[in-house]
Amino acid sequence: MKNGSQTHQPKVLIIGLDGATFELIKPWVTAGQLPTFKRLLQEGTQADLESTIPPITPPAWTSLMTGMNPGKHGVFNFTEYRPTDHSIRYANASNRRVPTVWKLLNTLGWSVGVINVPMTYPPEEVRGFCISGLDTPDKDSDFVYPRWLRQEIEHAVGEIYLDPRHLGYMRADDKRDKILEALVRIENRRTQIAAYLLKKYPVDVMMLVYTATDTVQHFFWNYLDPRHPAYDPLGAEKYGDAILNIYRAIDADIATLLDAVPSECAVIVVSDHGGGPVSGRMIHLNQYLHELGLLAYKHGSVGAPKRFLHRCISGLDGYLRGVLSPRHKSTLARLFPTLRAKWESYATALTMIDWEATQAYGLEFLAFPSEIWINVKGRTPQGLVKPGADYEQVVEFLTEQLLALQDTATGQRLIHRVYHKDEVYRGPYVDHAPDLMFSWWDDGGLESRKSTPGAKHPSLRTSAADGAELAASWSGTHRLHGILVMTGAPFRTGAALSQAHITDIAPTLLYLLGAPIPTEMDGRVLLEGFDPAYQASHPVHYQQGSLPAQVSERSAAIYTMAEAEKIQARLKDLGYID
């Protein structure tokens, strides 16, 4: 990587806004609150960008980086679950089985810069630079490539901040204030680093992701919306503009980035999914499956030890994380390499399940209740459901039951869509996906809570039944559609596309640079967003077998026990783990 020169200028700038939604942006643009967004929307082409199923960070950003659906790239969630032994591991870039568009661009002669894009740890060895995002364990990790660049950045600009911690402990205004201040400070620093690198080491394609939009929506939506089930009118006097203020800060950061690139540089602004308020409705998925007769818990002398072990591990897990040093955790990971995965399976209460009498189950490890696995014979150690007609019968029954779920207070339908994995995924890794997913992200959808055998509460609950629990959790969640804005000479002005998918970004980027589109990509070039004259002079070219080989170093990149603990703590802080 060489110092920049006046002859080498960035050609494409991609700005990611995690969880950003037009539902907030457009009214605030109209109100004059977001001048940079106003300019981008007026000068460019826009679209509601459909995310992956489910619309969550790991598969969505990975689909953007590859142009492929999760069935091809292999990243389905924050974790990787193995039905063969019911183990769970946290996912990172090593779970991706195909090359990124960054690697493809390198093979075609283009340089790239990647900053804070989720699911990029360990950092990719690109021609340019890569600073990993959300899946970076902590500041002591080796998350910058090339390695020497980190010292230069910290000397010239300052510390490279990771996302804030302890978000789930915002029980007082002083803590909320500190978090909001930290979010602005972190994004300002990322902007400063990007501007510095654009000037000193200009690359052909640069991508930076801001994550504060998603974080603030998760924890402050109940102060914004009076219709929210946990709306806090007193808190709204102080924090009613908390989300707006973050968007305003990032609006200013984007203006700084635009000043750092030449006027002819194409700009793409994109989010991995949208955002919206939670409904206040909660489901204990395994308890619900138990009520349907599809899941059985262990009883009597067989189940009692497991229940006792589960309670012990649940308490001991938190205690050990607090008292063991990173050195001790690394030693345990080295002596017992499979311990972390097994430990997590106990913590999710999977060991409480009577597998010989269970047809379907959920992991209940994350805050999203979308995953249902069928206990298929030959896939799990004690599989019960035979492939074929028996499998289809369970799937059909579950689908009917889920679609029939209603809010007992309003009579409204809770789930609008149930997806089978073959319906939404294609590729060699479809078997790694859960069998069924349901649309918890729709308005009026569901949050997830862990199940406990013998629980006295119903499997479906609302905020009216437990308002304190709702107030202590997320107040905002994800929506299927995020944002897309494309500006620059090749794009139409003031246009709106009727359809766009997150897998379309990679092929559209390649087309913008005049590169051929690999036929392996699922996305398409968003031609309707380009000026007709540009389209006429730039035909789309496709090429089969043009993807560079993906060098797998999965064994070296899987988190150690100490690193997994740090990732778990971060996901808990962000609310992704219940």
Backbone torsions as a table, in degrees:
resi	resn	phi	psi	omega
1	MET	NA	123.1	-175.7
2	LYS	-109.4	159.3	175.5
3	ASN	-60.6	149.6	-178.0
4	GLY	-72.6	167.8	177.5
5	SER	-143.2	167.0	-179.7
6	GLN	-66.3	-19.8	-177.7
7	THR	-85.3	-14.7	-179.2
8	HIS	-111.5	115.7	-176.5
9	GLN	-126.8	145.9	176.6
10	PRO	-59.6	139.8	-179.1
11	LYS	-102.9	-32.3	179.4
12	VAL	-138.8	131.5	174.5
13	LEU	-117.1	121.4	178.1
14	ILE	-109.6	123.7	-179.3
15	ILE	-114.1	116.6	178.2
16	GLY	-96.9	136.8	176.4
17	LEU	-124.6	99.6	-174.3
18	ASP	-60.4	123.6	175.8
19	GLY	74.6	5.9	-176.5
20	ALA	-64.8	145.8	-176.7
21	THR	-136.1	140.4	175.3
22	PHE	-68.0	-20.1	179.0
23	GLU	-59.3	-27.4	176.0
24	LEU	-100.6	-42.4	-172.8
25	ILE	-61.8	-48.7	-173.3
26	LYS	-65.1	-44.0	175.3
27	PRO	-62.1	-36.4	179.4
28	TRP	-72.7	-31.3	173.0
29	VAL	-63.7	-45.6	179.2
30	THR	-60.3	-35.2	-179.5
31	ALA	-80.9	1.0	177.8
32	GLY	79.8	17.5	-176.2
33	GLN	-87.2	-22.1	-173.4
34	LEU	-128.3	80.4	-174.9
35	PRO	-65.1	-34.6	-179.9
36	THR	-70.5	-42.8	175.2
37	PHE	-60.9	-38.6	179.2
38	LYS	-60.3	-45.3	179.4
39	ARG	-62.4	-45.0	-178.5
40	LEU	-63.2	-43.0	-179.5
41	LEU	-66.9	-37.0	-179.8
42	GLN	-71.0	-36.7	-173.6
43	GLU	-91.6	-12.3	-171.9
44	GLY	-123.5	-168.0	176.2
45	THR	-104.5	139.4	-176.8
46	GLN	-128.7	160.9	177.4
47	ALA	-162.1	150.1	165.6
48	ASP	-76.4	120.8	-172.5
49	LEU	-97.1	115.6	179.5
50	GLU	-73.3	134.0	-178.0
51	SER	-92.6	-171.3	175.8
52	THR	-78.5	168.6	170.9
53	ILE	-106.2	115.3	-5.6
54	PRO	-77.8	160.9	-178.5
55	PRO	-82.4	77.7	179.4
56	ILE	-129.8	163.8	-167.8
57	THR	-55.2	-55.0	-172.3
58	PRO	-60.5	-52.8	180.0
59	PRO	-69.4	-31.4	-176.2
60	ALA	-68.2	-53.7	-179.7
61	TRP	-65.4	-33.7	178.4
62	THR	-67.7	-36.8	176.1
63	SER	-66.2	-36.5	176.3
64	LEU	-63.8	-42.1	-176.4
65	MET	-73.2	-19.0	-174.7
66	THR	-116.0	-20.7	-174.6
67	GLY	74.1	15.8	-175.5
68	MET	-126.5	157.2	177.1
69	ASN	-80.3	161.6	-177.3
70	PRO	-57.0	-26.9	177.7
71	GLY	-63.4	-20.6	177.1
72	LYS	-100.1	-39.5	-176.6
73	HIS	-91.2	-17.2	169.6
74	GLY	88.4	3.0	179.4
75	VAL	-106.0	114.4	-175.3
76	PHE	-111.9	-20.4	-173.7
77	ASN	-164.7	-172.5	175.6
78	PHE	-71.6	-17.5	-178.4
79	THR	-127.0	160.3	172.2
80	GLU	-114.4	117.1	-177.8
81	TYR	-102.8	136.6	179.5
82	ARG	-114.9	104.5	-179.0
83	PRO	-61.2	-24.0	-176.9
84	THR	-62.2	-29.8	177.7
85	ASP	-138.2	10.1	178.7
86	HIS	58.9	29.6	177.7
87	SER	-90.1	155.3	-177.9
88	ILE	-131.4	131.7	175.9
89	ARG	-128.0	148.8	175.6
90	TYR	-75.4	140.7	-176.4
91	ALA	-90.1	150.8	170.0
92	ASN	-147.9	-164.0	-175.7
93	ALA	-61.7	-23.6	-179.4
94	SER	-69.6	-16.1	176.0
95	ASN	-77.8	-14.4	179.1
96	ARG	-76.4	126.7	-174.1
97	ARG	-98.4	0.2	-179.3
98	VAL	-129.6	158.5	-179.5
99	PRO	-72.6	154.3	176.3
100	THR	-81.3	166.8	175.1
101	VAL	-65.7	-23.4	178.2
102	TRP	-64.7	-44.4	178.4
103	LYS	-65.1	-39.8	178.3
104	LEU	-62.4	-44.1	177.9
105	LEU	-61.6	-38.4	177.3
106	ASN	-60.3	-42.3	-179.6
107	THR	-66.7	-23.2	179.5
108	LEU	-92.4	1.3	175.4
109	GLY	100.0	3.9	-179.0
110	TRP	-96.2	145.9	175.0
111	SER	-97.1	152.8	-175.1
112	VAL	-137.6	152.9	172.4
113	GLY	-131.3	130.0	-175.2
114	VAL	-128.7	122.3	-177.1
115	ILE	-129.1	120.1	171.5
116	ASN	62.1	28.3	174.2
117	VAL	-80.9	124.6	179.6
118	PRO	-59.0	151.2	179.1
119	MET	65.9	42.0	175.8
120	THR	-124.8	18.1	175.6
121	TYR	-105.3	133.3	-1.4
122	PRO	-66.8	151.3	-175.9
123	PRO	-62.6	139.8	-178.3
124	GLU	-75.2	141.7	178.2
125	GLU	-83.5	86.5	-176.1
126	VAL	-102.9	165.2	170.6
127	ARG	-83.0	96.9	-171.6
128	GLY	141.5	-124.1	179.0
129	PHE	-152.8	157.3	178.5
130	CYS	-145.7	124.9	174.8
131	ILE	-117.5	114.2	-171.7
132	SER	-65.2	163.3	-175.6
133	GLY	-111.5	-132.7	-169.8
134	LEU	-52.2	-34.8	-175.2
135	ASP	-84.0	9.9	173.5
136	THR	-73.9	125.1	-176.9
137	PRO	-59.2	-53.6	178.2
138	ASP	-164.5	-177.1	-174.0
139	LYS	-68.0	-16.4	178.0
140	ASP	-85.6	-5.0	179.8
141	SER	-75.0	158.8	177.6
142	ASP	-88.0	83.7	-170.7
143	PHE	-113.2	13.5	178.0
144	VAL	-124.3	131.6	172.5
145	TYR	-124.6	133.7	-6.9
146	PRO	-68.4	155.2	-171.4
147	ARG	-60.5	-35.7	-177.4
148	TRP	-67.4	-19.1	-176.3
149	LEU	-67.4	-30.3	-178.3
150	ARG	-60.9	-44.9	-179.6
151	GLN	-63.2	-39.2	179.1
152	GLU	-65.0	-44.0	-180.0
153	ILE	-61.0	-46.8	-177.3
154	GLU	-66.8	-28.7	176.4
155	HIS	-76.8	-41.7	-174.4
156	ALA	-85.5	-33.0	-174.0
157	VAL	-117.0	-49.1	-177.3
158	GLY	141.0	-176.4	-177.4
159	GLU	-59.3	141.2	174.6
160	ILE	-86.4	106.6	-175.1
161	TYR	-78.8	144.4	166.8
162	LEU	-97.5	179.5	-178.4
163	ASP	-66.4	152.6	-177.6
164	PRO	-65.3	156.4	-179.0
165	ARG	-108.4	168.4	171.6
166	HIS	61.7	35.7	178.7
167	LEU	-66.6	-32.1	-178.4
168	GLY	-71.2	-5.0	-177.3
169	TYR	-107.7	25.1	179.4
170	MET	-82.8	77.8	-178.6
171	ARG	-100.5	-4.7	-178.7
172	ALA	-139.0	157.6	-175.6
173	ASP	-62.7	-35.6	-178.3
174	ASP	-63.4	-35.4	178.0
175	LYS	-72.3	-38.9	176.7
176	ARG	-62.4	-42.8	179.7
177	ASP	-60.8	-42.9	-179.2
178	LYS	-64.6	-39.6	179.1
179	ILE	-65.5	-45.2	-179.6
180	LEU	-63.1	-40.4	177.0
181	GLU	-64.6	-39.7	-179.9
182	ALA	-65.9	-39.1	179.7
183	LEU	-60.3	-44.4	178.7
184	VAL	-65.9	-43.8	-178.7
185	ARG	-63.1	-42.2	-179.2
186	ILE	-63.9	-45.3	-179.0
187	GLU	-70.1	-34.6	174.4
188	ASN	-61.2	-41.9	179.5
189	ARG	-65.6	-41.1	177.7
190	ARG	-61.0	-37.6	177.5
191	THR	-65.7	-43.5	178.7
192	GLN	-61.4	-42.0	179.3
193	ILE	-65.1	-44.4	179.8
194	ALA	-61.6	-44.3	-179.9
195	ALA	-63.5	-39.7	178.5
196	TYR	-62.9	-46.7	-177.7
197	LEU	-68.9	-36.2	177.6
198	LEU	-62.5	-33.7	-179.3
199	LYS	-79.9	-45.2	-174.2
200	LYS	-85.7	-36.0	-178.1
201	TYR	-129.8	64.3	-176.6
202	PRO	-61.4	132.0	178.8
203	VAL	-114.0	164.9	-179.5
204	ASP	-69.0	-40.6	-178.9
205	VAL	-129.7	127.6	-179.1
206	MET	-124.4	135.0	175.2
207	MET	-131.7	132.9	177.2
208	LEU	-132.4	135.2	178.1
209	VAL	-113.2	128.3	170.8
210	TYR	-95.7	130.4	-177.1
211	THR	-107.2	-9.0	-175.4
212	ALA	-63.7	-29.5	178.9
213	THR	-59.1	-46.0	179.4
214	ASP	-67.2	-44.5	-176.8
215	THR	-62.2	-47.6	-176.8
216	VAL	-67.6	-33.5	177.6
217	GLN	-66.8	-38.1	179.7
218	HIS	-61.5	-37.1	-169.3
219	PHE	-110.8	-6.8	-175.7
220	PHE	-128.8	8.9	-177.8
221	TRP	-66.9	-29.1	-178.3
222	ASN	-69.0	-13.1	174.8
223	TYR	-91.8	-17.0	-175.0
224	LEU	-87.2	-41.0	-166.9
225	ASP	-112.2	113.4	178.4
226	PRO	-62.0	-18.2	179.4
227	ARG	-86.1	-3.1	-177.3
228	HIS	-66.2	138.9	-178.2
229	PRO	-62.5	-19.5	177.8
230	ALA	-118.0	30.9	-178.5
231	TYR	-57.7	133.7	-178.4
232	ASP	-114.9	96.1	-175.7
233	PRO	-64.6	-35.2	178.1
234	LEU	-69.9	-44.6	177.3
235	GLY	-64.0	-30.1	-178.5
236	ALA	-65.2	-25.7	177.9
237	GLU	-62.2	-31.4	-179.1
238	LYS	-100.8	-35.4	-171.5
239	TYR	-115.5	11.6	179.0
240	GLY	-61.3	-26.1	179.4
241	ASP	-105.1	14.9	-176.5
242	ALA	-60.6	-45.9	-179.7
243	ILE	-67.6	-43.9	178.2
244	LEU	-58.0	-42.6	-177.5
245	ASN	-64.3	-35.3	175.8
246	ILE	-67.0	-43.9	177.0
247	TYR	-61.5	-38.1	178.5
248	ARG	-65.8	-40.5	178.9
249	ALA	-64.1	-41.6	179.7
250	ILE	-72.6	-31.9	173.7
251	ASP	-57.7	-42.8	177.1
252	ALA	-68.9	-38.1	177.4
253	ASP	-62.2	-41.6	178.7
254	ILE	-62.9	-38.9	177.3
255	ALA	-59.4	-39.6	177.3
256	THR	-62.9	-43.3	178.5
257	LEU	-63.5	-41.1	179.9
258	LEU	-63.5	-33.6	176.6
259	ASP	-70.8	-19.5	-176.8
260	ALA	-88.7	-6.3	179.9
261	VAL	-118.4	154.7	179.5
262	PRO	-66.6	157.5	-176.1
263	SER	-62.3	-27.3	-179.1
264	GLU	-83.1	-1.8	179.3
265	CYS	-70.9	128.2	175.1
266	ALA	-73.5	142.7	-177.3
267	VAL	-125.2	129.9	176.7
268	ILE	-122.7	122.0	176.8
269	VAL	-109.9	128.9	-170.1
270	VAL	-147.2	149.3	171.2
271	SER	-123.6	153.9	-176.3
272	ASP	-77.8	-24.7	177.6
273	HIS	-164.9	175.3	177.0
274	GLY	-97.2	-167.4	179.9
275	GLY	-146.2	158.6	178.6
276	GLY	-171.9	174.5	-178.0
277	PRO	-73.5	152.3	171.0
278	VAL	-72.6	161.6	-177.5
279	SER	-91.2	-18.9	-173.9
280	GLY	85.7	4.4	178.1
281	ARG	-102.4	134.8	-174.0
282	MET	-128.5	144.3	178.4
283	ILE	-126.3	135.7	169.0
284	HIS	-96.8	95.5	-165.5
285	LEU	-62.5	-48.2	-178.4
286	ASN	-67.5	-33.4	174.3
287	GLN	-63.3	-41.0	177.3
288	TYR	-63.2	-44.2	178.4
289	LEU	-64.6	-33.5	176.0
290	HIS	-64.3	-41.8	179.1
291	GLU	-65.0	-29.9	177.8
292	LEU	-78.8	-8.7	-178.2
293	GLY	84.3	14.2	-177.9
294	LEU	-98.5	-15.6	-178.9
295	LEU	-131.2	135.0	179.1
296	ALA	-119.5	139.5	173.9
297	TYR	-98.9	154.7	177.9
298	LYS	-73.3	145.2	-176.8
299	HIS	-126.6	168.4	170.6
300	GLY	60.3	-143.8	-174.0
301	SER	-67.5	-25.2	179.6
302	VAL	-77.3	-42.8	-175.0
303	GLY	-82.3	-28.4	-175.4
304	ALA	-58.5	-47.6	177.4
305	PRO	-59.4	-38.4	179.6
306	LYS	-66.4	-41.5	179.2
307	ARG	-64.2	-40.2	177.7
308	PHE	-64.3	-43.1	179.8
309	LEU	-63.0	-40.6	179.3
310	HIS	-61.8	-44.3	179.6
311	ARG	-64.1	-41.2	179.8
312	CYS	-63.3	-45.9	-177.4
313	ILE	-67.1	-38.5	179.3
314	SER	-59.2	-41.3	177.8
315	GLY	-75.9	-41.4	-177.0
316	LEU	-67.9	-31.8	-179.3
317	ASP	-58.9	-48.5	179.2
318	GLY	-66.1	-38.1	179.9
319	TYR	-64.7	-46.9	-178.1
320	LEU	-64.7	-36.1	178.5
321	ARG	-61.8	-29.1	-178.6
322	GLY	-84.2	-27.7	-173.0
323	VAL	-105.4	-24.4	-178.8
324	LEU	-79.7	134.5	177.1
325	SER	-77.6	160.4	175.2
326	PRO	-54.6	-34.7	179.7
327	ARG	-65.7	-41.9	179.1
328	HIS	-65.4	-39.7	179.4
329	LYS	-66.1	-39.6	178.1
330	SER	-64.1	-38.3	178.6
331	THR	-64.3	-44.2	177.5
332	LEU	-61.0	-42.6	-179.9
333	ALA	-63.7	-36.3	-179.7
334	ARG	-72.1	-37.8	-178.9
335	LEU	-78.4	-33.6	-177.6
336	PHE	-130.5	79.9	-171.8
337	PRO	-62.7	-23.2	-179.4
338	THR	-99.5	4.3	-174.3
339	LEU	-61.5	-44.0	-175.5
340	ARG	-61.1	-45.6	-178.5
341	ALA	-63.1	-43.4	179.0
342	LYS	-64.6	-41.8	180.0
343	TRP	-58.4	-43.6	-179.7
344	GLU	-63.8	-37.2	-179.4
345	SER	-64.5	-35.0	175.3
346	TYR	-68.0	-41.6	-177.4
347	ALA	-63.3	-25.4	179.2
348	THR	-87.6	1.3	179.2
349	ALA	68.6	17.4	175.1
350	LEU	-61.8	-28.0	-179.2
351	THR	-72.7	-9.6	177.2
352	MET	-82.5	-9.3	-173.9
353	ILE	-86.0	137.1	172.8
354	ASP	-86.3	94.1	-171.9
355	TRP	-64.9	-30.1	-178.1
356	GLU	-71.1	-12.7	179.7
357	ALA	-122.3	14.2	-176.5
358	THR	-111.8	131.7	178.4
359	GLN	-101.3	-29.7	-178.0
360	ALA	-148.4	150.4	-177.5
361	TYR	-157.1	161.1	173.6
362	GLY	-119.4	157.8	-179.2
363	LEU	-78.8	-33.2	179.9
364	GLU	52.9	33.7	-177.9
365	PHE	-95.7	-29.6	-176.3
366	LEU	-112.6	170.9	-176.9
367	ALA	-74.0	-10.9	-178.6
368	PHE	-97.8	127.2	-176.0
369	PRO	-91.7	30.0	-166.0
370	SER	-87.0	-11.4	-171.0
371	GLU	-101.3	124.7	172.2
372	ILE	-126.4	126.7	179.3
373	TRP	-108.6	138.0	174.2
374	ILE	-91.0	134.5	-178.0
375	ASN	-80.9	78.9	-170.9
376	VAL	-82.2	133.6	176.9
377	LYS	-63.0	129.7	-179.3
378	GLY	94.6	-16.1	177.9
379	ARG	-101.4	-39.2	177.2
380	THR	-109.0	157.1	-175.3
381	PRO	-57.3	-34.0	-179.9
382	GLN	-124.8	49.3	-179.0
383	GLY	-60.1	141.5	-176.0
384	LEU	-112.3	-37.2	-172.9
385	VAL	-88.7	124.0	179.3
386	LYS	-74.2	139.2	174.2
387	PRO	-60.0	153.4	178.8
388	GLY	100.8	-132.0	-173.3
389	ALA	-62.6	-41.5	179.7
390	ASP	-63.5	-42.1	178.2
391	TYR	-61.4	-47.8	-178.7
392	GLU	-63.1	-34.4	179.6
393	GLN	-66.0	-41.4	177.5
394	VAL	-65.6	-43.7	179.5
395	VAL	-60.5	-45.0	-179.1
396	GLU	-64.5	-43.5	179.6
397	PHE	-62.8	-46.2	-180.0
398	LEU	-62.3	-43.1	179.9
399	THR	-59.6	-45.9	179.2
400	GLU	-61.8	-43.1	-178.5
401	GLN	-66.6	-42.2	-179.5
402	LEU	-65.3	-41.8	-179.6
403	LEU	-68.8	-20.0	-179.4
404	ALA	-89.0	-5.8	-179.0
405	LEU	-63.2	134.2	-179.5
406	GLN	-131.3	153.7	170.8
407	ASP	-73.8	120.2	-176.0
408	THR	-64.9	-24.4	-178.5
409	ALA	-81.1	-37.6	-174.1
410	THR	-111.2	-18.1	-175.2
411	GLY	79.2	3.2	-178.9
412	GLN	-73.8	147.1	176.9
413	ARG	-70.4	135.0	-176.9
414	LEU	-91.2	-31.9	-176.3
415	ILE	-125.6	123.4	-175.9
416	HIS	-97.4	-24.6	-180.0
417	ARG	-141.2	140.4	170.3
418	VAL	-122.3	125.6	-175.0
419	TYR	-109.9	132.6	168.1
420	HIS	-89.5	147.0	-174.7
421	LYS	-57.7	-33.4	179.7
422	ASP	-69.9	-17.7	180.0
423	GLU	-78.5	-32.7	-172.6
424	VAL	-113.8	-14.4	-177.9
425	TYR	-121.3	148.3	174.5
426	ARG	-140.4	140.2	177.2
427	GLY	133.3	179.1	-173.7
428	PRO	-72.8	-10.2	-175.8
429	TYR	-112.6	18.3	178.6
430	VAL	-60.2	-33.9	-179.9
431	ASP	-64.9	-15.6	178.4
432	HIS	-84.4	-5.4	-176.7
433	ALA	-91.2	154.8	172.7
434	PRO	-63.5	155.5	-176.3
435	ASP	-71.3	-41.7	-178.6
436	LEU	-130.4	145.5	173.2
437	MET	-135.5	143.7	177.4
438	PHE	-124.0	158.4	-166.7
439	SER	-82.3	73.8	175.4
440	TRP	-66.7	-15.3	-174.6
441	TRP	-84.9	-11.6	178.2
442	ASP	-67.4	156.0	173.8
443	ASP	-55.5	135.0	-177.6
444	GLY	78.9	18.1	-177.2
445	GLY	-80.2	-153.8	-169.9
446	LEU	-129.9	149.0	166.7
447	GLU	-104.1	164.6	-177.3
448	SER	-106.7	141.9	170.8
449	ARG	-134.5	147.0	-178.6
450	LYS	-68.6	149.3	178.2
451	SER	-95.5	148.3	175.2
452	THR	-127.8	125.1	179.3
453	PRO	-54.6	133.0	178.7
454	GLY	79.6	12.1	-179.6
455	ALA	-61.5	143.5	-178.3
456	LYS	-88.3	-20.9	-178.5
457	HIS	-78.6	158.7	178.2
458	PRO	-70.3	160.4	-179.7
459	SER	-72.2	-23.7	175.3
460	LEU	-112.5	126.2	-179.0
461	ARG	-132.3	163.0	178.5
462	THR	-127.6	169.6	179.7
463	SER	-64.3	-28.2	179.2
464	ALA	-63.8	-30.2	179.9
465	ALA	-80.7	-26.6	-177.2
466	ASP	-152.3	70.2	-177.4
467	GLY	-64.4	-31.6	-179.6
468	ALA	-64.9	-40.0	179.5
469	GLU	-65.3	-40.7	179.4
470	LEU	-64.2	-42.1	-178.5
471	ALA	-63.3	-25.7	-178.0
472	ALA	-88.9	-2.9	-177.3
473	SER	-112.9	-164.6	176.8
474	TRP	-58.4	145.3	169.3
475	SER	-110.5	-10.7	175.2
476	GLY	-129.8	149.5	-179.6
477	THR	-137.4	-165.5	-173.3
478	HIS	-95.6	158.3	171.5
479	ARG	-128.5	160.6	-173.3
480	LEU	-68.9	-32.6	-174.3
481	HIS	-107.3	125.0	173.4
482	GLY	-99.7	-149.8	-175.2
483	ILE	-122.5	154.3	171.6
484	LEU	-145.3	127.0	173.2
485	VAL	-134.5	129.8	179.1
486	MET	-125.5	122.9	-178.7
487	THR	-129.0	156.4	-178.5
488	GLY	132.5	171.2	-174.7
489	ALA	-56.1	-38.7	-177.2
490	PRO	-70.6	-17.5	-171.0
491	PHE	-96.7	154.9	174.8
492	ARG	-68.8	156.2	-179.0
493	THR	-103.5	128.8	176.0
494	GLY	68.5	22.9	-177.7
495	ALA	-96.1	156.3	176.7
496	ALA	-129.8	126.6	179.9
497	LEU	-87.1	143.5	-178.7
498	SER	-81.6	-21.3	-176.5
499	GLN	-152.8	132.9	175.6
500	ALA	-156.5	141.8	-178.6
501	HIS	-123.2	153.0	-175.7
502	ILE	-62.5	-25.9	176.2
503	THR	-73.2	-9.2	179.8
504	ASP	-79.1	-15.5	-174.1
505	ILE	-66.5	-46.5	-177.6
506	ALA	-62.0	-49.7	178.0
507	PRO	-65.3	-32.6	177.3
508	THR	-66.6	-38.6	176.3
509	LEU	-62.8	-44.3	179.3
510	LEU	-62.5	-43.3	178.2
511	TYR	-61.3	-40.5	179.7
512	LEU	-59.8	-31.4	-179.0
513	LEU	-94.7	3.1	178.9
514	GLY	77.9	19.2	-177.7
515	ALA	-94.8	154.5	176.7
516	PRO	-71.7	151.4	-178.5
517	ILE	-96.8	121.0	176.7
518	PRO	-62.0	134.1	179.9
519	THR	-66.9	-16.1	179.1
520	GLU	-71.7	-19.2	-179.8
521	MET	-71.7	141.6	178.6
522	ASP	-84.8	-28.0	-178.0
523	GLY	-73.5	168.6	179.9
524	ARG	-122.6	162.7	173.7
525	VAL	-75.6	128.8	179.9
526	LEU	-80.2	68.3	-174.6
527	LEU	-59.8	-34.8	-177.1
528	GLU	-65.5	-11.5	176.6
529	GLY	-89.1	-7.9	-177.9
530	PHE	-96.3	151.2	176.2
531	ASP	-60.1	136.9	-178.4
532	PRO	-55.4	-37.6	179.3
533	ALA	-65.8	-37.2	178.0
534	TYR	-66.4	-42.1	178.7
535	GLN	-60.7	-42.0	-177.3
536	ALA	-63.5	-34.1	-177.6
537	SER	-95.6	-2.2	-178.5
538	HIS	-133.6	80.1	178.0
539	PRO	-66.6	151.6	178.9
540	VAL	-80.0	133.8	177.4
541	HIS	-118.1	133.3	176.6
542	TYR	-111.9	150.8	-178.6
543	GLN	-145.0	130.9	179.6
544	GLN	-91.2	139.8	177.4
545	GLY	71.0	26.1	-177.2
546	SER	-94.0	-3.0	-180.0
547	LEU	-74.2	138.0	176.0
548	PRO	-68.5	156.8	179.2
549	ALA	-65.4	140.7	176.9
550	GLN	-91.8	114.5	179.2
551	VAL	-84.3	115.1	-176.8
552	SER	-91.5	124.8	174.0
553	GLU	-127.1	43.7	-172.3
554	ARG	-60.9	-40.3	-177.5
555	SER	-63.8	-34.0	-179.3
556	ALA	-81.0	-23.8	-173.0
557	ALA	-99.3	-10.8	176.5
558	ILE	-62.0	139.1	-176.6
559	TYR	-61.6	141.8	167.9
560	THR	-71.5	171.2	179.0
561	MET	-59.9	-41.9	179.7
562	ALA	-64.5	-41.8	179.2
563	GLU	-67.3	-40.0	179.0
564	ALA	-61.9	-37.1	177.7
565	GLU	-63.8	-38.1	179.2
566	LYS	-69.1	-39.3	177.2
567	ILE	-65.9	-42.4	178.4
568	GLN	-60.6	-43.9	179.4
569	ALA	-61.6	-40.7	179.6
570	ARG	-65.5	-44.2	180.0
571	LEU	-66.5	-34.6	174.2
572	LYS	-64.4	-43.5	179.0
573	ASP	-60.0	-38.7	-179.0
574	LEU	-80.7	-7.7	177.8
575	GLY	88.9	5.5	-177.6
576	TYR	-77.7	-20.4	176.7
577	ILE	-110.8	129.3	-179.0
578	ASP	-74.2	NA	NA
